[in-house]
Amino acid sequence: MKSYLYCLIIILSSSCTTNFDVINTDPVNSGTIAAGAQLTAAAYQLDGGREMGYPNLYIFQPMVQYVGGTYGMRTGGKYVRDEFYNGLMWSCYYGKCIRQLADLLAQHQHDSTQANYVAGARVLKVYIFSLLTDAYGDIPYFQAGLAYYDKLYTPVYDEQATIYKDFFTELEAAIHQFNDSQPVITNDIVYNGNLTKWKRMARSLQLRLAMRLSKAAPELARTQALAAYAGGVMQSNDDNFVMIHEDYSYPDLRGNGYAQALQEEAAYRYTIGTTTFVNYLKAENDPRLGMFFVNTDSVTNYLPIQPGLYWWEDWKDFIGENGEVVGQADKYCHINAPFYQQGGSWLHMGYAEVEFLVAEAAVRGWVGEDANSHYQAGLRAAMHQLEIYPGMVPLSADRINSFVSAHPLSVEKAIENISMQKWVALFPNGYEAYANMRRTGYPVLNPVVDVNGESETGGHLPGRLFYPATEALSNPVNYQVAINRLGGSNDWMRPVWWNK
């Protein structure tokens, strides 16, 4: 399990420090920066640093009802608008990642010796933009990052349908641009410049994005899913798209941002499994329950919290059947320690998810494969992928085999089965879980418990993030066009285009 997908040439040990100069340098005022260094800088910002841990922990994970309990989780847990958390993806991805990649592409796109760096940047750019458009809807895309080269300081907000079509064009072009006869990515420390794995990553991303359109544009979805699968997607957990990190605290970007957010004020102690998630794991006799969460005693049996509640609101001790008393502060199950290790890896996309996507495509008749075989391969891969987290005790082969054997794909509930198990497999990646839940309708969320009436949506799940307020000041004309397409207000209840 120590082989992960490319990690986008993220640099470790002594080389990290030198690349902080790149991360904090304006690319357009610094002469020519090596393509590999810029790819590294863009990659660091994906999940390194606490700011990129906040949206997942406080918005997306509570929205899909993985966890609840802390005050910050009111944002995603009971739908309270928070400008800071809401805008972090926008500011970090546009201000750091996209800026570096746009400059890399502008400087090196015509240099054949840099073909593999350019191809990798194109794949990474599609991935980052997919996160942004899936979260916000219509976004600046074609003109983004071109302020220096094209003097485009106020980029147009492109419609999501158009953006998605270009995603497929870009991925196809990048896949064909990778060239074994040209210099490989020299500081790709995970795969040592293995271009086959880059291509598998790109095809797997193509498959994810294709399935996103299963309702909005089913024919396009079918065509792209088939092309992705035929082109060669991930083949094992060794192909996983994983970012690796070192044990550094905030503000050091080498540390896992999600873990850094959990470490802040020991938030992990009150990051509690919800009734939606924990009770599903219990009902399925899922051996991963004890991998996801910690039971603090012998009687509570992984006591979950109701979605929307703060950990202190149901203020009463737990009394077991044997009369044992567990105090309020200790009664709930909380997130397991391997997830808040700052040197832990972050899984962006894995083989398990890909197998579930193939299984769904097979159910829909888009690929000529046995859906159950891919579904069960997804189950198996999902259990093994947890081994990437430091200190995680692997499941035995017998326990994995027993669970997989007990969970064949139901013909009548195939999409539900696949979607629910993908939800489990995606933990702790709330970004993708939120996107997949909006598309499939799974999991069916439990009602939000809102003791003090804080919800700004009446307890109804938002369909998107709202645009940052800074956009109304910095890009007012194009911002207003996008707002008009939403009906005239920055409405986070409006669904994104593909969410039919």
C-alpha positions as CSV (number, residue, x, y, z in Angstrom):
1,M,0.0,0.0,0.0
2,K,3.0,2.3,-0.1
3,S,2.6,3.0,-3.8
4,Y,0.2,5.8,-4.5
5,L,-0.8,7.6,-7.7
6,Y,1.8,10.2,-8.6
7,C,0.9,12.6,-5.8
8,L,1.5,15.2,-8.4
9,I,5.2,15.4,-7.8
10,I,4.8,16.6,-4.2
11,I,8.3,16.9,-2.7
12,L,9.4,15.6,0.6
13,S,12.4,15.9,3.0
14,S,15.1,18.5,2.1
15,S,13.5,19.5,-1.2
16,C,10.3,20.7,0.4
17,T,11.9,23.7,2.0
18,T,13.3,25.0,-1.3
19,N,9.9,24.7,-3.0
20,F,8.2,27.0,-0.5
21,D,9.9,29.8,-2.4
22,V,8.0,28.6,-5.4
23,I,4.7,28.3,-3.6
24,N,5.0,31.9,-2.2
25,T,6.4,33.5,-5.4
26,D,4.4,35.3,-8.0
27,P,5.1,33.3,-11.1
28,V,4.7,36.2,-13.5
29,N,7.3,38.4,-11.7
30,S,10.0,35.8,-11.2
31,G,11.3,34.9,-14.6
32,T,10.9,31.4,-15.8
33,I,10.1,28.8,-13.1
34,A,10.7,25.1,-13.8
35,A,7.6,23.4,-14.8
36,G,8.0,20.7,-12.2
37,A,8.3,23.2,-9.5
38,Q,5.1,24.9,-10.5
39,L,3.3,21.6,-10.7
40,T,4.5,20.9,-7.2
41,A,3.3,24.3,-6.0
42,A,-0.1,23.7,-7.4
43,A,-0.3,20.3,-5.9
44,Y,0.6,21.4,-2.4
45,Q,-2.4,23.7,-2.2
46,L,-4.9,20.9,-3.0
47,D,-4.9,19.6,0.6
48,G,-1.9,20.9,2.4
49,G,-2.5,23.5,5.1
50,R,-5.4,24.0,7.4
51,E,-7.3,26.3,5.1
52,M,-7.9,23.4,2.8
53,G,-9.0,21.1,5.6
54,Y,-11.7,23.5,6.8
55,P,-14.2,23.1,3.9
56,N,-14.1,19.4,4.1
57,L,-14.4,19.2,7.9
58,Y,-16.9,22.0,8.4
59,I,-19.0,22.0,5.2
60,F,-18.9,18.9,3.2
61,Q,-18.5,16.1,5.7
62,P,-21.4,17.4,7.8
63,M,-23.5,17.9,4.7
64,V,-23.3,14.2,3.8
65,Q,-23.8,13.4,7.5
66,Y,-20.5,11.6,8.1
67,V,-19.8,13.6,11.2
68,G,-21.1,16.3,13.5
69,G,-20.7,17.8,16.9
70,T,-18.4,20.8,16.7
71,Y,-19.5,24.4,16.5
72,G,-17.8,24.9,13.1
73,M,-19.9,22.1,11.7
74,R,-23.0,24.2,11.9
75,T,-22.0,25.4,8.5
76,G,-22.6,22.1,6.8
77,G,-24.5,20.3,9.5
78,K,-27.4,22.7,9.9
79,Y,-26.8,25.0,6.9
80,V,-25.6,28.2,8.3
81,R,-23.8,30.5,5.9
82,D,-20.2,31.2,6.7
83,E,-18.3,33.4,4.3
84,F,-14.8,32.3,5.5
85,Y,-15.3,28.6,5.2
86,N,-17.4,28.9,2.0
87,G,-14.8,31.0,0.2
88,L,-11.6,28.9,0.9
89,M,-11.9,26.6,-2.1
90,W,-12.3,29.6,-4.3
91,S,-9.5,31.7,-2.9
92,C,-7.0,28.9,-2.6
93,Y,-7.6,27.1,-5.8
94,Y,-7.9,30.2,-8.0
95,G,-5.3,32.3,-6.1
96,K,-2.7,29.5,-5.9
97,C,-3.3,26.3,-7.8
98,I,-4.8,27.7,-11.0
99,R,-2.4,30.6,-11.1
100,Q,0.6,28.3,-11.1
101,L,-0.9,25.9,-13.6
102,A,-2.0,28.7,-16.0
103,D,1.5,30.1,-15.9
104,L,3.1,26.6,-16.5
105,L,0.9,26.0,-19.5
106,A,1.5,29.5,-20.9
107,Q,5.3,29.1,-20.6
108,H,5.8,25.5,-21.7
109,Q,2.8,24.5,-23.9
110,H,4.9,24.7,-27.1
111,D,8.0,23.1,-25.7
112,S,8.0,19.4,-26.7
113,T,10.6,18.5,-24.1
114,Q,8.1,19.6,-21.4
115,A,5.2,17.6,-22.9
116,N,4.8,15.4,-19.8
117,Y,4.7,18.3,-17.4
118,V,2.2,20.1,-19.6
119,A,0.0,17.0,-19.8
120,G,0.1,16.5,-16.1
121,A,-0.8,20.1,-15.5
122,R,-3.8,19.8,-17.8
123,V,-5.0,16.7,-15.9
124,L,-4.5,18.4,-12.6
125,K,-6.2,21.6,-13.9
126,V,-9.3,19.6,-14.9
127,Y,-9.4,18.0,-11.5
128,I,-9.2,21.3,-9.6
129,F,-11.8,22.9,-11.8
130,S,-14.1,19.9,-11.4
131,L,-14.0,20.5,-7.6
132,L,-14.8,24.2,-8.1
133,T,-17.6,23.8,-10.6
134,D,-19.2,20.9,-8.7
135,A,-19.2,23.1,-5.5
136,Y,-20.2,26.5,-7.0
137,G,-21.8,25.8,-10.4
138,D,-21.0,28.3,-13.1
139,I,-17.4,29.6,-12.6
140,P,-14.6,31.4,-14.4
141,Y,-12.9,28.7,-16.4
142,F,-11.7,29.5,-19.9
143,Q,-10.3,33.0,-18.9
144,A,-9.2,32.0,-15.4
145,G,-5.6,32.6,-14.6
146,L,-4.9,34.8,-17.6
147,A,-4.6,38.2,-15.9
148,Y,-0.9,38.6,-16.7
149,Y,-0.7,37.0,-20.2
150,D,-4.0,38.2,-21.7
151,K,-4.8,41.1,-19.4
152,L,-8.1,39.4,-18.3
153,Y,-8.6,40.7,-14.8
154,T,-12.3,40.0,-14.7
155,P,-12.9,36.6,-16.2
156,V,-16.3,35.5,-17.5
157,Y,-18.3,32.9,-15.6
158,D,-18.7,30.0,-17.9
159,E,-21.8,27.7,-17.8
160,Q,-21.2,24.4,-16.2
161,A,-22.5,22.4,-19.2
162,T,-19.8,24.1,-21.4
163,I,-17.1,23.5,-18.8
164,Y,-17.9,19.8,-18.6
165,K,-17.6,19.3,-22.3
166,D,-14.2,21.0,-22.3
167,F,-13.1,18.7,-19.4
168,F,-13.5,15.7,-21.7
169,T,-11.6,17.5,-24.5
170,E,-8.7,18.4,-22.2
171,L,-8.4,15.0,-20.6
172,E,-8.3,13.3,-24.0
173,A,-5.7,15.7,-25.3
174,A,-3.6,15.3,-22.1
175,I,-3.7,11.5,-22.3
176,H,-2.4,11.6,-25.9
177,Q,0.2,14.3,-25.0
178,F,2.0,12.1,-22.5
179,N,5.1,10.9,-24.3
180,D,7.5,8.2,-23.3
181,S,10.1,9.6,-25.7
182,Q,10.2,12.9,-23.9
183,P,11.7,13.6,-20.4
184,V,9.6,12.2,-17.7
185,I,8.5,14.1,-14.6
186,T,11.8,13.9,-12.8
187,N,10.6,14.7,-9.2
188,D,7.6,12.4,-9.3
189,I,8.7,10.6,-6.2
190,V,5.7,8.3,-5.9
191,Y,5.7,6.7,-9.4
192,N,9.1,7.8,-10.7
193,G,7.6,9.3,-13.8
194,N,5.4,6.3,-14.6
195,L,3.2,7.8,-17.3
196,T,0.9,4.8,-17.5
197,K,-0.4,5.6,-14.0
198,W,-0.9,9.3,-15.0
199,K,-3.0,8.1,-17.9
200,R,-5.0,5.8,-15.7
201,M,-5.6,8.7,-13.4
202,A,-6.9,10.8,-16.2
203,R,-9.2,8.0,-17.5
204,S,-10.5,7.4,-14.0
205,L,-11.3,11.1,-13.7
206,Q,-13.0,11.0,-17.1
207,L,-15.1,8.2,-15.8
208,R,-16.1,10.1,-12.6
209,L,-17.0,13.2,-14.6
210,A,-18.9,11.1,-17.1
211,M,-21.0,9.5,-14.4
212,R,-21.7,12.9,-13.0
213,L,-23.8,13.6,-16.1
214,S,-25.9,10.5,-15.9
215,K,-29.1,12.5,-15.5
216,A,-28.2,15.8,-17.1
217,A,-26.7,14.5,-20.3
218,P,-27.1,10.7,-20.3
219,E,-25.9,10.2,-23.9
220,L,-22.7,12.2,-23.3
221,A,-22.2,10.4,-20.0
222,R,-22.5,7.0,-21.7
223,T,-20.1,7.9,-24.5
224,Q,-17.5,9.3,-22.2
225,A,-17.8,6.5,-19.6
226,L,-17.3,3.9,-22.3
227,A,-14.3,5.8,-23.7
228,A,-12.8,6.1,-20.2
229,Y,-13.2,2.5,-19.4
230,A,-11.9,1.3,-22.8
231,G,-8.9,3.6,-22.4
232,G,-7.8,2.0,-19.2
233,V,-8.8,3.2,-15.7
234,M,-7.1,2.3,-12.4
235,Q,-6.3,-1.3,-12.0
236,S,-5.5,-1.6,-8.3
237,N,-5.0,0.5,-5.1
238,D,-1.4,1.0,-6.4
239,D,-3.0,3.5,-8.9
240,N,-4.7,5.5,-6.2
241,F,-4.5,9.3,-6.5
242,V,-3.1,10.0,-3.1
243,M,-1.3,13.1,-1.8
244,I,1.4,12.2,0.7
245,H,2.4,14.5,3.6
246,E,4.8,14.9,6.4
247,D,4.2,15.5,10.1
248,Y,4.1,19.3,10.2
249,S,1.7,21.6,12.0
250,Y,-0.1,24.6,10.5
251,P,0.9,26.7,8.7
252,D,3.4,24.3,7.1
253,L,1.9,23.1,3.8
254,R,3.7,19.7,4.1
255,G,1.2,18.7,6.8
256,N,-2.2,17.1,5.8
257,G,-4.7,20.0,5.9
258,Y,-7.6,17.9,7.0
259,A,-5.5,16.5,9.9
260,Q,-4.3,20.0,10.8
261,A,-7.9,21.2,11.0
262,L,-8.8,18.3,13.3
263,Q,-5.8,19.0,15.4
264,E,-6.8,22.6,16.0
265,E,-8.0,22.9,19.5
266,A,-8.3,19.1,19.5
267,A,-11.4,19.3,17.3
268,Y,-11.0,15.5,16.7
269,R,-12.4,14.9,20.2
270,Y,-15.7,16.2,19.2
271,T,-15.8,15.1,15.5
272,I,-18.5,12.5,16.1
273,G,-20.0,10.0,13.8
274,T,-23.7,10.8,13.0
275,T,-26.6,8.5,13.3
276,T,-26.9,8.4,9.5
277,F,-23.4,7.1,9.0
278,V,-22.8,5.0,12.1
279,N,-26.2,3.3,12.1
280,Y,-25.7,2.3,8.5
281,L,-22.4,0.8,9.3
282,K,-23.9,-1.1,12.2
283,A,-26.8,-2.4,10.1
284,E,-24.4,-3.7,7.5
285,N,-22.2,-5.3,10.1
286,D,-19.4,-3.3,8.5
287,P,-16.0,-4.0,10.1
288,R,-14.8,-0.5,9.2
289,L,-16.9,1.1,12.0
290,G,-14.0,0.6,14.4
291,M,-11.6,1.9,11.8
292,F,-13.5,5.1,11.3
293,F,-14.4,5.9,14.9
294,V,-13.2,5.3,18.5
295,N,-15.5,3.9,21.1
296,T,-14.4,5.3,24.4
297,D,-15.8,2.7,26.7
298,S,-17.4,-0.8,26.9
299,V,-21.1,0.1,27.0
300,T,-22.0,2.9,24.5
301,N,-21.3,0.7,21.4
302,Y,-20.2,3.6,19.1
303,L,-22.9,6.1,20.2
304,P,-23.6,8.5,17.3
305,I,-24.9,12.0,17.3
306,Q,-28.0,13.3,15.5
307,P,-27.2,15.5,12.5
308,G,-27.2,19.1,13.5
309,L,-26.6,18.7,17.2
310,Y,-23.6,20.1,19.0
311,W,-21.9,17.6,21.3
312,W,-23.1,19.5,24.4
313,E,-26.8,19.9,23.5
314,D,-28.1,16.5,24.5
315,W,-26.6,17.0,27.9
316,K,-27.0,13.8,29.8
317,D,-24.9,10.9,30.8
318,F,-25.2,7.6,29.1
319,I,-26.3,4.7,31.3
320,G,-25.6,1.2,30.1
321,E,-27.7,-1.8,30.6
322,N,-25.3,-3.0,33.3
323,G,-25.7,0.4,35.1
324,E,-22.3,1.7,34.0
325,V,-22.4,5.5,33.6
326,V,-20.5,7.3,30.8
327,G,-20.3,11.0,31.2
328,Q,-21.7,13.4,28.6
329,A,-18.3,14.6,27.5
330,D,-17.1,11.0,26.7
331,K,-20.2,9.2,25.5
332,Y,-20.0,9.7,21.8
333,C,-17.8,7.9,19.4
334,H,-15.3,10.2,17.7
335,I,-13.0,10.1,14.7
336,N,-10.2,7.6,14.8
337,A,-6.6,8.8,15.4
338,P,-5.2,7.7,12.0
339,F,-7.3,10.4,10.3
340,Y,-5.8,13.3,12.3
341,Q,-2.1,12.4,11.8
342,Q,-0.6,15.4,10.0
343,G,1.8,13.0,8.2
344,G,-1.1,11.0,6.9
345,S,-2.0,10.8,3.2
346,W,-5.0,12.3,1.5
347,L,-7.0,10.2,-1.0
348,H,-8.4,12.2,-3.8
349,M,-9.6,9.3,-5.9
350,G,-9.1,5.6,-5.6
351,Y,-9.5,2.3,-7.3
352,A,-12.5,1.5,-5.0
353,E,-14.4,4.5,-6.3
354,V,-13.5,3.6,-9.9
355,E,-14.8,0.0,-9.4
356,F,-18.1,1.4,-8.1
357,L,-18.3,3.7,-11.1
358,V,-17.7,0.8,-13.5
359,A,-20.3,-1.2,-11.6
360,E,-22.8,1.6,-12.1
361,A,-22.0,2.0,-15.7
362,A,-22.5,-1.8,-16.1
363,V,-25.9,-1.6,-14.4
364,R,-26.9,1.2,-16.8
365,G,-25.7,-1.0,-19.8
366,W,-23.0,1.4,-20.8
367,V,-20.1,-1.1,-20.5
368,G,-20.4,-4.8,-21.1
369,E,-19.2,-5.9,-17.7
370,D,-20.6,-7.9,-14.8
371,A,-21.8,-5.2,-12.3
372,N,-21.6,-7.5,-9.3
373,S,-17.9,-8.4,-9.9
374,H,-16.9,-4.8,-10.1
375,Y,-19.1,-3.9,-7.1
376,Q,-17.4,-6.5,-4.9
377,A,-14.0,-5.5,-6.2
378,G,-14.9,-2.0,-5.0
379,L,-15.8,-3.3,-1.6
380,R,-12.6,-5.1,-1.2
381,A,-10.5,-2.2,-2.5
382,A,-12.3,0.2,-0.1
383,M,-11.3,-1.9,2.9
384,H,-7.7,-2.1,1.9
385,Q,-7.4,1.6,1.0
386,L,-7.8,2.5,4.7
387,E,-4.3,1.1,5.2
388,I,-2.8,4.3,3.9
389,Y,-3.6,6.1,7.2
390,P,-0.8,6.0,9.8
391,G,-1.4,3.5,12.6
392,M,-4.5,2.0,11.0
393,V,-4.9,-1.7,11.9
394,P,-5.6,-3.6,8.7
395,L,-8.6,-5.9,8.5
396,S,-7.9,-9.6,8.3
397,A,-8.5,-11.4,5.0
398,D,-11.2,-13.4,6.7
399,R,-13.1,-10.4,7.8
400,I,-12.9,-8.8,4.4
401,N,-13.9,-12.0,2.6
402,S,-16.8,-12.5,5.0
403,F,-18.2,-8.9,4.4
404,V,-17.8,-9.1,0.6
405,S,-19.5,-12.5,0.4
406,A,-22.4,-11.2,2.5
407,H,-22.9,-8.2,0.2
408,P,-23.7,-9.3,-3.4
409,L,-25.2,-6.5,-5.5
410,S,-29.0,-6.5,-5.4
411,V,-30.6,-6.4,-8.8
412,E,-33.6,-4.4,-7.6
413,K,-31.5,-1.9,-5.6
414,A,-28.3,-1.9,-7.6
415,I,-27.8,1.9,-7.8
416,E,-28.7,2.3,-4.1
417,N,-26.2,-0.4,-3.1
418,I,-23.4,1.0,-5.2
419,S,-24.1,4.6,-4.1
420,M,-24.2,3.7,-0.4
421,Q,-21.0,1.7,-0.5
422,K,-19.3,4.4,-2.4
423,W,-20.4,6.9,0.3
424,V,-18.6,4.7,2.8
425,A,-15.6,4.2,0.6
426,L,-15.2,8.0,0.1
427,F,-14.8,8.7,3.8
428,P,-13.3,11.2,4.7
429,N,-13.6,12.9,1.3
430,G,-16.7,15.0,1.8
431,Y,-16.1,16.9,-1.5
432,E,-16.8,13.9,-3.7
433,A,-19.4,12.4,-1.3
434,Y,-21.4,15.7,-1.5
435,A,-21.3,15.7,-5.3
436,N,-22.3,12.0,-5.6
437,M,-25.1,12.4,-3.1
438,R,-26.6,15.2,-5.0
439,R,-26.5,13.2,-8.2
440,T,-27.8,9.8,-6.9
441,G,-29.9,10.9,-3.9
442,Y,-27.9,8.6,-1.6
443,P,-27.5,8.5,1.3
444,V,-31.0,9.7,2.2
445,L,-30.3,12.2,4.9
446,N,-31.8,12.2,8.4
447,P,-33.6,15.3,9.5
448,V,-31.4,18.0,10.9
449,V,-31.9,18.6,14.7
450,D,-31.7,22.4,15.1
451,V,-32.2,23.2,18.8
452,N,-31.8,27.0,18.5
453,G,-33.3,27.5,15.1
454,E,-30.0,28.4,13.4
455,S,-30.5,26.9,10.0
456,E,-30.9,29.4,7.2
457,T,-32.5,26.9,4.9
458,G,-35.2,25.5,7.1
459,G,-33.1,22.3,7.4
460,H,-33.0,21.8,3.6
461,L,-29.7,20.8,2.0
462,P,-28.1,23.5,-0.1
463,G,-27.6,22.6,-3.8
464,R,-24.2,24.5,-4.1
465,L,-21.9,26.8,-2.2
466,F,-22.6,30.5,-2.6
467,Y,-20.2,32.7,-4.5
468,P,-17.7,34.6,-2.3
469,A,-18.7,38.1,-1.5
470,T,-15.4,39.4,-2.8
471,E,-16.5,38.5,-6.4
472,A,-19.2,41.2,-6.3
473,L,-16.4,43.7,-5.7
474,S,-13.6,42.4,-7.9
475,N,-15.6,41.0,-10.8
476,P,-19.0,42.8,-10.6
477,V,-20.2,42.6,-14.2
478,N,-19.5,38.9,-14.8
479,Y,-20.5,38.1,-11.2
480,Q,-23.9,39.7,-11.9
481,V,-24.4,37.7,-15.1
482,A,-23.8,34.5,-13.1
483,I,-26.2,35.7,-10.4
484,N,-28.8,36.4,-13.0
485,R,-28.6,32.9,-14.2
486,L,-29.4,31.8,-10.6
487,G,-32.6,33.9,-10.6
488,G,-31.1,37.2,-9.4
489,S,-29.6,36.3,-6.0
490,N,-26.6,34.4,-4.7
491,D,-28.8,31.5,-3.9
492,W,-27.1,28.4,-2.5
493,M,-30.4,26.4,-2.7
494,R,-30.3,26.4,-6.5
495,P,-28.9,23.1,-7.9
496,V,-25.9,23.0,-10.2
497,W,-26.6,22.1,-13.8
498,W,-25.9,18.4,-13.6
499,N,-28.0,17.9,-10.5
500,K,-31.3,17.1,-12.2
